[in-house]
């Protein structure tokens, strides 16, 4: 993407290998506040791209500071978008996904974070057993470098579900992408997001799952760039 646009990638607080201060917890609210602080230092509004956990951060940012966001491109946003006490397709899909993911967190709680990341990613990405090893070695390293975030994420204070009032404050064009082979919870969250935002477009990416940005970065980057460039003409 940086070959065709002025591009900046942000590492969220507590992620990566750098030393972070312990003054703020791992939470969606903290990560949203951090992104808003970054945008406040820029000279102009920007196009935002994110994936999964970051997708919810981007949606909240665009609702709070709509004047600073030109467009959103999100691959399968992962966020609280319904009352978990209310039965429905998304709740059932989440329960099914958790059954696959739960063993990874038990392993992480036992101290084996690297192995937990292996089986956790295979569950989330809807991969066969051992499929983690099929990812490019650079992407394997990125995931393993962040295995320390598994438990803080699990134990983080739950974010409040995004409500219609917040979605209505998102005024920019929005592209929501989802993978053809993704778990139902991610497909349903993508559909929920698209249906909740007036200027949203929903697009399926063939041949990928929730790991689309590392499985086929070329397809994801092209879709994002085509959308962003279309907003500039």
N, CA, C and O of each residue as an XYZ file, in Angstrom:
932
protein
N       0.821     -1.202      0.000
C       0.000      0.000      0.000
C       0.858      1.256      0.000
O       0.469      2.282     -0.558
N       2.025      1.172      0.627
C       2.891      2.350      0.713
C       3.483      2.738     -0.635
O       4.006      3.842     -0.784
N       3.409      1.840     -1.623
C       3.919      2.180     -2.953
C       3.010      3.176     -3.674
O       3.453      3.882     -4.579
N       1.755      3.229     -3.276
C       0.796      4.071     -3.995
C       0.180      5.165     -3.131
O      -0.522      6.033     -3.647
N       0.429      5.137     -1.838
C      -0.166      6.134     -0.951
C       0.856      6.593      0.081
O       1.874      5.937      0.300
N       0.574      7.713      0.704
C       1.328      8.110      1.891
C       0.789      7.268      3.034
O      -0.385      7.372      3.389
N       1.638      6.441      3.606
C       1.167      5.344      4.458
C       1.853      5.377      5.816
O       3.058      5.611      5.907
N       1.079      5.141      6.870
C       1.646      5.029      8.210
C       0.991      3.853      8.926
O      -0.234      3.762      8.994
N       1.812      2.960      9.457
C       1.309      1.827     10.237
C       1.518      2.107     11.715
O       2.562      2.624     12.114
N       0.534      1.768     12.519
C       0.579      2.027     13.955
C       0.584      0.703     14.711
O      -0.231     -0.177     14.438
N       1.499      0.567     15.656
C       1.480     -0.560     16.581
C       0.708     -0.137     17.824
O       1.087      0.818     18.502
N      -0.371     -0.846     18.120
C      -1.184     -0.479     19.270
C      -0.451     -0.775     20.582
O       0.398     -1.662     20.660
N      -0.810     -0.004     21.600
C      -0.224     -0.159     22.930
C      -0.285     -1.631     23.385
O      -1.295     -2.310     23.198
N       0.801     -2.097     23.975
C       0.959     -3.452     24.516
C       1.278     -4.501     23.449
O       1.610     -5.636     23.791
N       1.185     -4.148     22.171
C       1.530     -5.098     21.121
C       3.001     -4.952     20.751
O       3.658     -3.980     21.125
N       3.506     -5.941     20.006
C       4.886     -5.881     19.543
C       5.886     -6.205     20.639
O       5.520     -6.672     21.718
N       7.158     -5.949     20.342
C       8.240     -6.310     21.257
C       8.780     -5.137     22.051
O       9.673     -5.316     22.880
N       8.260     -3.941     21.819
C       8.760     -2.780     22.538
C       8.281     -2.791     23.986
O       7.314     -3.470     24.331
N       8.972     -2.031     24.820
C       8.592     -1.915     26.225
C       7.544     -0.812     26.374
O       7.792      0.345     26.037
N       6.378     -1.187     26.878
C       5.301     -0.225     27.090
C       5.184      0.100     28.572
O       5.411     -0.759     29.424
N       4.833      1.329     28.869
C       4.576      1.710     30.259
C       3.353      0.952     30.780
O       2.459      0.593     30.015
N       3.330      0.719     32.080
C       2.222     -0.015     32.697
C       1.121      0.905     33.217
O       0.310      0.500     34.050
N       1.096      2.133     32.729
C       0.156      3.103     33.296
C      -1.268      2.952     32.770
O      -2.205      3.495     33.357
N      -1.440      2.218     31.665
C      -2.785      2.054     31.104
C      -3.020      0.583     30.782
O      -2.104     -0.108     30.336
N      -4.238      0.100     31.003
C      -4.530     -1.313     30.785
C      -4.721     -1.646     29.311
O      -4.853     -0.757     28.470
N      -4.732     -2.919     29.020
C      -5.085     -3.414     27.696
C      -6.604     -3.323     27.582
O      -7.323     -4.056     28.261
N      -7.085     -2.443     26.740
C      -8.536     -2.314     26.570
C      -8.848     -1.624     25.261
O      -8.025     -0.885     24.721
N     -10.037     -1.869     24.761
C     -10.474     -1.225     23.529
C     -10.583      0.284     23.703
O     -10.293      1.044     22.780
N     -11.002      0.713     24.889
C     -11.123      2.145     25.119
C      -9.766      2.824     25.082
O      -9.623      3.900     24.502
N      -8.765      2.198     25.700
C      -7.414      2.767     25.682
C      -6.883      2.827     24.258
O      -6.303      3.836     23.857
N      -7.074      1.764     23.493
C      -6.576      1.747     22.120
C      -7.313      2.768     21.253
O      -6.719      3.365     20.356
N      -8.589      2.968     21.516
C      -9.336      4.000     20.791
C      -8.813      5.385     21.139
O      -8.597      6.213     20.253
N      -8.611      5.635     22.419
C      -8.071      6.934     22.849
C      -6.693      7.183     22.239
O      -6.379      8.304     21.838
N      -5.880      6.139     22.171
C      -4.543      6.281     21.585
C      -4.624      6.677     20.116
O      -3.894      7.561     19.667
N      -5.510      6.022     19.367
C      -5.633      6.342     17.943
C      -6.144      7.765     17.752
O      -5.665      8.485     16.876
N      -7.099      8.167     18.554
C      -7.605      9.540     18.468
C      -6.482     10.534     18.741
O      -6.412     11.581     18.096
N      -5.608     10.217     19.688
C      -4.481     11.100     20.002
C      -3.514     11.196     18.829
O      -2.964     12.265     18.563
N      -3.303     10.083     18.127
C      -2.437     10.106     16.945
C      -3.060     10.976     15.854
O      -2.375     11.805     15.255
N      -4.344     10.790     15.597
C      -5.010     11.568     14.549
C      -4.975     13.060     14.852
O      -4.902     13.883     13.940
N      -5.027     13.404     16.127
C      -5.017     14.819     16.510
C      -3.698     15.495     16.160
O      -3.642     16.718     16.025
N      -2.640     14.709     16.012
C      -1.325     15.271     15.695
C      -1.071     15.377     14.194
O      -0.065     15.949     13.775
N      -1.969     14.833     13.389
C      -1.803     14.887     11.941
C      -2.391     16.176     11.385
O      -3.273     16.791     11.985
N      -1.882     16.565     10.229
C      -2.292     17.844      9.635
C      -3.611     17.767      8.884
O      -4.201     18.800      8.567
N      -4.079     16.568      8.598
C      -5.270     16.421      7.773
C      -5.984     15.124      8.120
O      -5.385     14.230      8.717
N      -7.261     15.008      7.753
C      -7.975     13.744      7.978
C      -7.388     12.630      7.120
O      -6.712     12.893      6.125
N      -7.651     11.391      7.510
C      -6.990     10.253      6.874
C      -7.988      9.140      6.554
O      -9.105      9.103      7.070
N      -7.539      8.239      5.684
C      -8.232      6.982      5.432
C      -7.671      5.950      6.411
O      -6.454      5.836      6.556
N      -8.537      5.205      7.077
C      -8.101      4.222      8.062
C      -8.377      2.810      7.566
O      -9.423      2.532      6.978
N      -7.421      1.926      7.814
C      -7.579      0.508      7.481
C      -7.257     -0.317      8.716
O      -6.267     -0.052      9.398
N      -8.082     -1.314      9.008
C      -7.830     -2.178     10.154
C      -8.438     -3.549      9.963
O      -9.171     -3.802      9.007
N      -8.118     -4.426     10.897
C      -8.488     -5.838     10.784
C      -8.834     -6.368     12.171
O      -8.103     -6.125     13.131
N      -9.928     -7.077     12.276
C     -10.291     -7.809     13.478
C     -10.441     -6.878     14.683
O     -11.265     -5.964     14.655
N      -9.657     -7.100     15.738
C      -9.729     -6.273     16.953
C      -9.608     -4.791     16.609
O     -10.350     -3.963     17.138
N      -8.676     -4.462     15.725
C      -8.487     -3.053     15.354
C      -9.711     -2.490     14.639
O      -9.930     -1.279     14.649
N     -10.508     -3.354     14.020
C     -11.700     -2.871     13.342
C     -12.665     -2.176     14.283
O     -13.232     -1.137     13.944
N     -12.854     -2.753     15.477
C     -13.707     -2.111     16.459
C     -13.147     -0.789     16.928
O     -13.894      0.160     17.170
N     -11.821     -0.723     17.057
C     -11.156      0.526     17.441
C     -11.408      1.594     16.382
O     -11.693      2.745     16.715
N     -11.305      1.219     15.116
C     -11.534      2.178     14.033
C     -12.976      2.665     14.010
O     -13.226      3.854     13.808
N     -13.916      1.768     14.214
C     -15.324      2.166     14.208
C     -15.613      3.166     15.323
O     -16.298      4.166     15.106
N     -15.096      2.896     16.503
C     -15.316      3.824     17.615
C     -14.644      5.169     17.357
O     -15.199      6.220     17.676
N     -13.455      5.127     16.781
C     -12.744      6.367     16.464
C     -13.535      7.205     15.465
O     -13.675      8.416     15.637
N     -14.051      6.559     14.425
C     -14.810      7.290     13.403
C     -16.112      7.853     13.964
O     -16.604      8.874     13.484
N     -16.672      7.193     14.980
C     -17.895      7.702     15.601
C     -17.608      8.894     16.507
O     -18.427      9.807     16.621
N     -16.438      8.882     17.153
C     -16.091      9.958     18.088
C     -15.518     11.168     17.361
O     -15.817     12.309     17.713
N     -14.692     10.918     16.343
C     -14.024     11.993     15.608
C     -14.288     11.863     14.106
O     -13.345     11.666     13.339
N     -15.531     11.969     13.674
C     -15.841     11.765     12.250
C     -15.131     12.747     11.337
O     -14.860     12.424     10.181
N     -14.822     13.939     11.831
C     -14.167     14.944     10.998
C     -12.725     14.579     10.667
O     -12.131     15.198      9.784
N     -12.151     13.604     11.340
C     -10.758     13.236     11.107
C     -10.604     11.973     10.267
O      -9.484     11.528     10.015
N     -11.727     11.392      9.831
C     -11.682     10.125      9.102
C     -12.331     10.293      7.732
O     -13.516     10.613      7.636
N     -11.555     10.075      6.674
C     -12.056     10.191      5.304
C     -12.784      8.933      4.851
O     -13.780      9.011      4.132
N     -12.288      7.781      5.270
C     -12.942      6.517      4.941
C     -12.435      5.444      5.892
O     -11.391      5.591      6.527
N     -13.202      4.364      5.974
C     -12.807      3.188      6.745
C     -12.787      1.978      5.830
O     -13.727      1.756      5.066
N     -11.723      1.199      5.906
C     -11.682     -0.115      5.275
C     -11.351     -1.108      6.376
O     -10.296     -1.016      7.003
N     -12.246     -2.055      6.611
C     -12.066     -2.979      7.726
C     -12.281     -4.408      7.246
O     -13.307     -4.728      6.647
N     -11.297     -5.261      7.520
C     -11.455     -6.683      7.242
C     -11.962     -7.363      8.516
O     -11.250     -7.449      9.516
N     -13.185     -7.835      8.458
C     -13.821     -8.591      9.537
C     -13.639     -7.961     10.919
O     -12.872     -8.466     11.738
N     -14.338     -6.872     11.172
C     -14.241     -6.246     12.494
C     -14.708     -7.192     13.586
O     -15.719     -7.878     13.439
N     -13.970     -7.221     14.675
C     -14.325     -8.036     15.833
C     -14.642     -7.095     16.983
O     -13.750     -6.420     17.499
N     -15.890     -7.046     17.384
C     -16.296     -6.094     18.414
C     -17.632     -6.534     19.009
O     -18.316     -7.396     18.458
N     -17.986     -5.936     20.127
C     -19.250     -6.257     20.776
C     -20.374     -5.500     20.072
O     -20.437     -4.272     20.139
N     -21.246     -6.220     19.408
C     -22.305     -5.535     18.660
C     -23.690     -6.082     18.973
O     -24.652     -5.771     18.271
N     -23.802     -6.898     20.028
C     -25.131     -7.300     20.465
C     -25.059     -7.727     21.921
O     -23.992     -8.074     22.427
N     -26.201     -7.699     22.587
C     -26.307     -8.133     23.972
C     -26.141     -9.650     24.010
O     -26.948    -10.381     23.435
N     -25.088    -10.125     24.693
C     -24.820    -11.561     24.706
C     -25.894    -12.360     25.440
O     -25.917    -13.587     25.352
N     -26.779    -11.681     26.158
C     -27.874    -12.387     26.818
C     -29.034    -12.649     25.866
O     -29.947    -13.409     26.188
N     -28.997    -12.022     24.701
C     -30.079    -12.179     23.732
C     -29.723    -13.274     22.726
O     -28.690    -13.184     22.063
N     -30.562    -14.307     22.602
C     -30.268    -15.366     21.634
C     -30.367    -14.857     20.208
O     -31.141    -13.947     19.911
N     -29.587    -15.442     19.343
C     -29.611    -15.051     17.944
C     -28.480    -15.722     17.197
O     -27.633    -16.367     17.815
N     -28.444    -15.585     15.868
C     -27.408    -16.250     15.074
C     -25.990    -15.874     15.483
O     -25.112    -16.736     15.532
N     -25.754    -14.596     15.778
C     -24.401    -14.175     16.128
C     -23.975    -14.755     17.467
O     -22.825    -15.167     17.618
N     -24.869    -14.797     18.433
C     -24.543    -15.383     19.730
C     -24.190    -16.857     19.566
O     -23.211    -17.326     20.146
N     -24.970    -17.584     18.789
C     -24.679    -19.003     18.563
C     -23.349    -19.176     17.846
O     -22.577    -20.079     18.169
N     -23.080    -18.310     16.871
C     -21.819    -18.398     16.133
C     -20.637    -18.109     17.046
O     -19.591    -18.745     16.924
N     -20.792    -17.160     17.954
C     -19.720    -16.856     18.905
C     -19.463    -18.036     19.835
O     -18.314    -18.364     20.131
N     -20.533    -18.666     20.289
C     -20.377    -19.823     21.170
C     -19.649    -20.952     20.453
O     -18.790    -21.611     21.037
N     -19.990    -21.173     19.193
C     -19.313    -22.211     18.407
C     -17.835    -21.874     18.228
O     -16.975    -22.748     18.336
N     -17.545    -20.605     17.953
C     -16.152    -20.192     17.767
C     -15.367    -20.337     19.066
O     -14.207    -20.749     19.050
N     -15.995    -19.999     20.191
C     -15.294    -20.094     21.474
C     -14.952    -21.541     21.819
O     -13.906    -21.802     22.413
N     -15.817    -22.481     21.456
C     -15.525    -23.889     21.708
C     -14.228    -24.301     21.019
O     -13.479    -25.129     21.537
N     -13.968    -23.725     19.864
C     -12.735    -24.042     19.139
C     -11.536    -23.315     19.732
O     -10.419    -23.832     19.728
N     -11.777    -22.114     20.240
C     -10.682    -21.271     20.716
C     -10.322    -21.519     22.180
O      -9.185    -21.276     22.586
N     -11.266    -21.995     22.963
C     -11.065    -22.126     24.410
C      -9.825    -22.936     24.787
O      -9.116    -22.536     25.711
N      -9.525    -24.067     24.113
C      -8.323    -24.819     24.496
C      -7.040    -23.996     24.398
O      -6.107    -24.211     25.172
N      -6.989    -23.064     23.460
C      -5.789    -22.229     23.331
C      -5.606    -21.351     24.562
O      -4.482    -21.157     25.025
N      -6.698    -20.823     25.093
C      -6.585    -19.971     26.278
C      -6.264    -20.780     27.524
O      -5.566    -20.292     28.413
N      -6.764    -22.006     27.603
C      -6.361    -22.869     28.717
C      -4.857    -23.120     28.662
O      -4.181    -23.120     29.691
N      -4.344    -23.331     27.466
C      -2.913    -23.544     27.303
C      -2.136    -22.287     27.675
O      -1.090    -22.371     28.318
N      -2.645    -21.120     27.272
C      -1.977    -19.861     27.617
C      -1.953    -19.653     29.127
O      -0.944    -19.212     29.678
N      -3.052    -19.965     29.793
C      -3.107    -19.819     31.247
C      -2.142    -20.772     31.935
O      -1.714    -20.525     33.063
N      -1.798    -21.868     31.250
C      -0.806    -22.799     31.778
C       0.623    -22.373     31.513
O       1.564    -23.034     31.952
N       0.792    -21.262     30.793
C       2.124    -20.709     30.576
C       2.743    -20.992     29.226
O       3.821    -20.476     28.930
N       2.094    -21.800     28.391
C       2.676    -22.141     27.088
C       2.081    -21.222     26.024
O       1.221    -21.631     25.245
N       2.552    -19.978     26.004
C       1.948    -18.968     25.140
C       2.192    -19.235     23.661
O       1.298    -19.022     22.843
N       3.369    -19.691     23.310
C       3.678    -19.888     21.889
C       2.819    -21.005     21.300
O       2.271    -20.859     20.208
N       2.704    -22.106     22.016
C       1.844    -23.192     21.531
C       0.387    -22.749     21.510
O      -0.374    -23.139     20.623
N       0.001    -21.935     22.488
C      -1.367    -21.418     22.522
C      -1.658    -20.561     21.301
O      -2.750    -20.630     20.737
N      -0.691    -19.757     20.893
C      -0.883    -18.935     19.701
C      -1.038    -19.814     18.465
O      -1.857    -19.517     17.596
N      -0.271    -20.877     18.376
C      -0.393    -21.801     17.243
C      -1.827    -22.305     17.121
O      -2.457    -22.139     16.077
N      -2.344    -22.920     18.184
C      -3.659    -23.552     18.068
C      -4.780    -22.512     18.087
O      -5.853    -22.733     17.526
N      -4.520    -21.379     18.738
C      -5.518    -20.314     18.730
C      -5.718    -19.736     17.343
O      -6.850    -19.525     16.906
N      -4.615    -19.480     16.651
C      -4.722    -18.939     15.288
C      -5.351    -19.945     14.341
O      -6.130    -19.572     13.464
N      -5.018    -21.223     14.512
C      -5.634    -22.237     13.662
C      -7.147    -22.276     13.859
O      -7.895    -22.516     12.911
N      -7.596    -22.038     15.097
C      -9.038    -21.993     15.359
C      -9.666    -20.744     14.755
O     -10.670    -20.829     14.048
N      -9.078    -19.593     15.032
C      -9.637    -18.321     14.568
C      -9.616    -18.230     13.049
O     -10.549    -17.708     12.438
N      -8.540    -18.744     12.438
C      -8.409    -18.679     10.984
C      -9.085    -19.849     10.281
O      -8.992    -19.979      9.061
N      -9.776    -20.713     11.058
C     -10.495    -21.843     10.473
C      -9.557    -22.717      9.638
O      -9.882    -23.122      8.523
N      -8.378    -22.995     10.214
C      -7.356    -23.782      9.528
C      -7.338    -25.209     10.063
O      -7.843    -25.482     11.152
N      -6.764    -26.093      9.302
C      -6.569    -27.463      9.768
C      -5.498    -27.486     10.853
O      -4.727    -26.536     10.992
N      -5.452    -28.572     11.622
C      -4.425    -28.713     12.644
C      -3.041    -28.666     11.989
O      -2.786    -29.367     11.010
N      -2.167    -27.846     12.530
C      -0.841    -27.671     11.949
C      -0.776    -26.600     10.886
O       0.290    -26.343     10.326
N      -1.915    -25.964     10.597
C      -1.963    -24.966      9.532
C      -1.157    -23.716      9.816
O      -0.796    -22.991      8.890
N      -0.868    -23.450     11.090
C      -0.055    -22.280     11.429
C       1.268    -22.313     10.677
O       1.773    -21.273     10.254
N       1.826    -23.497     10.512
C       3.123    -23.634      9.843
C       3.052    -23.329      8.355
O       4.084    -23.154      7.708
N       1.838    -23.264      7.805
C       1.690    -22.939      6.385
C       1.771    -21.438      6.126
O       1.958    -21.018      4.984
N       1.633    -20.623      7.174
C       1.750    -19.179      7.001
C       3.187    -18.806      6.676
O       4.122    -19.505      7.068
N       3.359    -17.703      5.958
C       4.704    -17.202      5.683
C       5.442    -17.007      7.004
O       4.848    -16.583      7.995
N       6.730    -17.315      7.016
C       7.492    -17.250      8.267
C       7.479    -15.855      8.890
O       7.519    -15.724     10.113
N       7.423    -14.818      8.062
C       7.354    -13.460      8.615
C       6.072    -13.263      9.416
O       6.083    -12.636     10.475
N       4.969    -13.804      8.904
C       3.698    -13.647      9.603
C       3.635    -14.549     10.836
O       3.031    -14.183     11.844
N       4.257    -15.721     10.756
C       4.350    -16.552     11.956
C       5.057    -15.790     13.070
O       4.625    -15.812     14.222
N       6.144    -15.120     12.716
C       6.918    -14.380     13.715
C       6.095    -13.249     14.328
O       6.121    -13.043     15.541
N       5.368    -12.522     13.489
C       4.548    -11.422     14.011
C       3.550    -11.944     15.040
O       3.383    -11.351     16.106
N       2.893    -13.045     14.720
C       1.919    -13.604     15.658
C       2.595    -14.062     16.949
O       2.103    -13.776     18.041
N       3.706    -14.761     16.834
C       4.383    -15.261     18.031
C       4.962    -14.127     18.859
O       5.033    -14.225     20.084
N       5.378    -13.048     18.200
C       5.879    -11.877     18.939
C       4.782    -11.224     19.772
O       5.064    -10.449     20.686
N       3.532    -11.541     19.451
C       2.407    -10.934     20.166
C       1.631    -11.935     21.020
O       0.518    -11.645     21.457
N       2.214    -13.109     21.258
C       1.490    -14.107     22.050
C       1.239    -13.623     23.478
O       0.333    -14.112     24.152
N       2.041    -12.667     23.934
C       1.850    -12.136     25.294
C       0.559    -11.335     25.441
O       0.166    -11.009     26.561
N      -0.107    -11.014     24.334
C      -1.356    -10.240     24.412
C      -2.590    -11.126     24.606
O      -3.681    -10.610     24.847
N      -2.436    -12.441     24.507
C      -3.610    -13.314     24.567
C      -4.363    -13.165     25.887
O      -5.576    -12.953     25.887
N      -3.659    -13.273     27.001
C      -4.335    -13.213     28.298
C      -4.808    -11.805     28.654
O      -5.918    -11.661     29.168
N      -4.011    -10.753     28.402
C      -4.550     -9.413     28.646
C      -5.820     -9.129     27.851
O      -6.732     -8.473     28.353
N      -5.884     -9.614     26.624
C      -7.093     -9.427     25.816
C      -8.264    -10.191     26.432
O      -9.370     -9.661     26.536
N      -8.017    -11.433     26.839
C      -9.071    -12.249     27.434
C      -9.617    -11.609     28.707
O     -10.820    -11.648     28.964
N      -8.723    -11.019     29.501
C      -9.098    -10.481     30.812
C      -9.463     -8.999     30.775
O      -9.785     -8.414     31.809
N      -9.415     -8.400     29.605
C      -9.691     -6.964     29.496
C     -11.136     -6.656     29.870
O     -12.030     -7.487     29.711
N     -11.336     -5.455     30.363
C     -12.695     -5.007     30.662
C     -13.514     -5.006     29.371
O     -13.088     -4.418     28.378
N     -14.667     -5.646     29.367
C     -15.463     -5.702     28.136
C     -15.858     -4.303     27.664
O     -16.202     -3.433     28.464
N     -15.800     -4.116     26.377
C     -16.264     -2.847     25.811
C     -17.783     -2.870     25.703
O     -18.388     -3.930     25.541
N     -18.384     -1.707     25.795
C     -19.823     -1.624     25.604
C     -20.151     -1.893     24.137
O     -19.406     -1.467     23.254
N     -21.246     -2.588     23.867
C     -21.624     -2.819     22.473
C     -21.793     -1.507     21.716
O     -22.294     -0.523     22.260
N     -21.374     -1.505     20.473
C     -21.623     -0.345     19.624
C     -23.125     -0.233     19.373
O     -23.782     -1.215     19.027
N     -23.648      0.953     19.547
C     -25.083      1.180     19.417
C     -25.386      1.934     18.125
O     -24.485      2.460     17.472
N     -26.660      1.977     17.769
C     -27.057      2.641     16.528
C     -26.658      4.112     16.531
O     -26.333      4.667     15.482
N     -26.680      4.753     17.708
C     -26.284      6.160     17.779
C     -24.842      6.354     17.337
O     -24.513      7.338     16.674
N     -23.977      5.403     17.711
C     -22.570      5.505     17.317
C     -22.401      5.227     15.828
O     -21.679      5.944     15.135
N     -23.062      4.194     15.341
C     -22.984      3.902     13.910
C     -23.484      5.086     13.084
O     -22.935      5.380     12.022
N     -24.508      5.755     13.564
C     -25.071      6.891     12.825
C     -24.118      8.077     12.762
O     -24.258      8.933     11.889
N     -23.159      8.140     13.666
C     -22.192      9.234     13.652
C     -21.036      8.980     12.690
O     -20.209      9.863     12.464
N     -20.979      7.779     12.126
C     -19.937      7.468     11.150
C     -20.415      7.964      9.790
O     -21.290      7.356      9.173
N     -19.848      9.054      9.332
C     -20.346      9.712      8.116
C     -19.531      9.375      6.871
O     -19.971      9.645      5.754
N     -18.362      8.793      7.049
C     -17.478      8.547      5.903
C     -17.882      7.275      5.162
O     -18.605      6.443      5.710
N     -17.417      7.117      3.918
C     -17.609      5.853      3.208
C     -16.886      4.719      3.939
O     -15.800      4.913      4.485
N     -17.501      3.538      3.942
C     -16.956      2.393      4.677
C     -16.980      1.161      3.780
O     -18.001      0.842      3.169
N     -15.849      0.476      3.710
C     -15.764     -0.817      3.036
C     -15.522     -1.884      4.098
O     -14.535     -1.826      4.832
N     -16.423     -2.854      4.176
C     -16.273     -3.977      5.099
C     -15.985     -5.224      4.273
O     -16.776     -5.605      3.410
N     -14.861     -5.848      4.540
C     -14.440     -7.050      3.832
C     -14.605     -8.267      4.739
O     -14.442     -8.174      5.955
N     -14.930     -9.403      4.134
C     -14.966    -10.645      4.910
C     -14.492    -11.798      4.036
O     -14.583    -11.740      2.809
N     -13.983    -12.848      4.681
C     -13.417    -13.971      3.962
C     -14.446    -15.034      3.610
O     -15.347    -15.331      4.394
N     -14.300    -15.590      2.443
C     -15.207    -16.649      1.983
C     -15.211    -17.838      2.943
O     -16.250    -18.465      3.149
N     -14.046    -18.154      3.536
C     -13.908    -19.343      4.372
C     -13.877    -19.033      5.865
O     -13.465    -19.876      6.662
N     -14.299    -17.856      6.245
C     -14.238    -17.456      7.650
C     -15.309    -18.147      8.489
O     -16.325    -18.613      7.972
N     -15.054    -18.200      9.799
C     -16.066    -18.682     10.725
C     -17.309    -17.797     10.641
O     -17.228    -16.619     10.293
N     -18.446    -18.382     10.963
C     -19.704    -17.643     10.849
C     -19.711    -16.373     11.691
O     -20.302    -15.373     11.284
N     -19.060    -16.394     12.868
C     -19.115    -15.194     13.704
C     -18.499    -13.989     13.006
O     -18.979    -12.867     13.169
N     -17.447    -14.208     12.234
C     -16.812    -13.083     11.547
C     -17.637    -12.622     10.355
O     -17.727    -11.425     10.082
N     -18.236    -13.567      9.650
C     -19.118    -13.186      8.544
C     -20.312    -12.387      9.058
O     -20.699    -11.376      8.472
N     -20.887    -12.856     10.158
C     -22.065    -12.180     10.705
C     -21.723    -10.802     11.259
O     -22.507     -9.864     11.115
N     -20.555    -10.674     11.895
C     -20.164     -9.356     12.392
C     -19.905     -8.393     11.242
O     -20.218     -7.206     11.336
N     -19.332     -8.909     10.152
C     -19.126     -8.061      8.978
C     -20.468     -7.588      8.420
O     -20.628     -6.416      8.081
N     -21.424     -8.505      8.329
C     -22.752     -8.140      7.831
C     -23.436     -7.150      8.764
O     -24.065     -6.193      8.312
N     -23.310     -7.385     10.080
C     -23.913     -6.484     11.063
C     -23.348     -5.081     10.923
O     -24.083     -4.095     10.975
N     -22.038     -4.999     10.745
C     -21.397     -3.695     10.594
C     -21.896     -2.986      9.346
O     -22.285     -1.819      9.393
N     -21.879     -3.700      8.238
C     -22.305     -3.105      6.974
C     -23.759     -2.640      7.035
O     -24.096     -1.564      6.539
N     -24.611     -3.455      7.643
C     -26.033     -3.103      7.723
C     -26.296     -1.922      8.649
O     -27.332     -1.266      8.547
N     -25.353     -1.653      9.554
C     -25.562     -0.613     10.565
C     -25.078      0.760     10.127
O     -25.390      1.761     10.773
N     -24.318      0.821      9.032
C     -23.721      2.085      8.594
C     -24.279      2.456      7.227
O     -24.264      1.647      6.300
N     -24.764      3.664      7.113
C     -25.453      4.090      5.894
C     -24.554      4.018      4.668
O     -24.998      3.585      3.604
N     -23.301      4.434      4.799
C     -22.406      4.503      3.639
C     -21.489      3.292      3.523
O     -20.377      3.408      3.009
N     -21.937      2.140      3.991
C     -21.070      0.960      4.005
C     -21.322      0.047      2.810
O     -22.445     -0.096      2.326
N     -20.241     -0.559      2.359
C     -20.282     -1.548      1.287
C     -19.675     -2.838      1.822
O     -18.626     -2.801      2.466
N     -20.310     -3.971      1.570
C     -19.851     -5.275      2.046
C     -19.314     -6.080      0.870
O     -19.993     -6.229     -0.146
N     -18.089     -6.602      1.006
C     -17.453     -7.330     -0.094
C     -16.805     -8.613      0.420
O     -16.088     -8.604      1.420
N     -17.066     -9.707     -0.276
C     -16.460    -10.996      0.062
C     -15.106    -11.139     -0.628
O     -14.964    -10.813     -1.806
N     -14.113    -11.630      0.117
C     -12.787    -11.899     -0.443
C     -12.673    -13.408     -0.633
O     -12.735    -14.151      0.346
N     -12.507    -13.878     -1.869
C     -12.510    -15.325     -2.118
C     -11.270    -16.024     -1.567
O     -10.172    -15.468     -1.556
N     -11.478    -17.257     -1.111
C     -10.369    -18.134     -0.774
C      -9.636    -17.846      0.513
O      -8.578    -18.429      0.750
N     -10.161    -16.960      1.365
C      -9.467    -16.640      2.613
C     -10.434    -16.779      3.787
O     -11.651    -16.847      3.616
N      -9.850    -16.821      4.984
C     -10.629    -16.836      6.214
C     -10.308    -15.569      7.003
O      -9.919    -14.555      6.424
N     -10.473    -15.628      8.327
C     -10.200    -14.448      9.152
C      -8.735    -14.020      9.055
O      -8.398    -12.888      9.401
N      -7.888    -14.893      8.600
C      -6.479    -14.542      8.412
C      -6.176    -13.953      7.053
O      -5.020    -13.940      6.631
N      -7.187    -13.467      6.360
C      -7.006    -12.950      5.001
C      -5.820    -12.026      4.811
O      -5.080    -12.193      3.841
N      -5.600    -11.047      5.702
C      -4.475    -10.130      5.499
C      -3.101    -10.789      5.548
O      -2.124    -10.210      5.072
N      -3.010    -12.004      6.124
C      -1.726    -12.710      6.084
C      -1.763    -13.888      5.120
O      -0.715    -14.380      4.702
N      -2.964    -14.344      4.763
C      -3.083    -15.420      3.791
C      -2.952    -14.902      2.362
O      -2.245    -15.491      1.544
N      -3.634    -13.801      2.067
C      -3.573    -13.179      0.742
C      -3.484    -11.664      0.899
O      -4.435    -10.948      0.585
N      -2.342    -11.176      1.384
C      -2.210     -9.724      1.550
C      -2.385     -8.957      0.253
O      -2.792     -7.795      0.265
N      -2.078     -9.607     -0.877
C      -2.230     -8.930     -2.161
C      -3.696     -8.605     -2.446
O      -4.010     -7.513     -2.920
N      -4.594     -9.551     -2.157
C      -6.017     -9.316     -2.404
C      -6.578     -8.248     -1.475
O      -7.351     -7.385     -1.893
N      -6.178     -8.318     -0.213
C      -6.695     -7.352      0.756
C      -6.185     -5.952      0.434
O      -6.947     -4.986      0.468
N      -4.898     -5.845      0.122
C      -4.322     -4.532     -0.192
C      -4.963     -3.935     -1.441
O      -5.241     -2.737     -1.485
N      -5.199     -4.772     -2.461
C      -5.815     -4.261     -3.692
C      -7.234     -3.757     -3.416
O      -7.622     -2.688     -3.885
N      -8.001     -4.533     -2.654
C      -9.368     -4.106     -2.348
C      -9.368     -2.791     -1.581
O     -10.165     -1.897     -1.864
N      -8.467     -2.681     -0.607
C      -8.392     -1.454      0.188
C      -7.960     -0.271     -0.661
O      -8.549      0.807     -0.581
N      -6.927     -0.473     -1.475
C      -6.425      0.620     -2.309
C      -7.454      1.070     -3.335
O      -7.653      2.268     -3.537
N      -8.106      0.114     -3.981
C      -9.122      0.469     -4.976
C     -10.217      1.317     -4.336
O     -10.682      2.294     -4.923
N     -10.621      0.935     -3.131
C     -11.675      1.680     -2.442
C     -11.193      3.071     -2.047
O     -11.891      4.061     -2.269
N     -10.008      3.145     -1.466
C      -9.477      4.439     -1.018
C      -9.283      5.384     -2.196
O      -9.663      6.553     -2.136
N      -8.686      4.865     -3.272
C      -8.445      5.706     -4.444
C      -9.762      6.176     -5.054
O      -9.856      7.296     -5.556
N     -10.785      5.312     -5.007
C     -12.087      5.705     -5.563
C     -12.708      6.864     -4.789
O     -13.543      7.591     -5.327
N     -12.310      7.040     -3.537
C     -12.853      8.137     -2.731
C     -12.158      9.467     -2.999
O     -12.620     10.518     -2.554
N     -11.042      9.415     -3.733
C     -10.274     10.639     -3.975
C     -10.605     11.268     -5.317
O     -10.066     12.324     -5.647
N     -11.469     10.650     -6.090
C     -11.812     11.173     -7.420
C     -13.243     11.680     -7.447
O     -13.709     12.157     -8.482
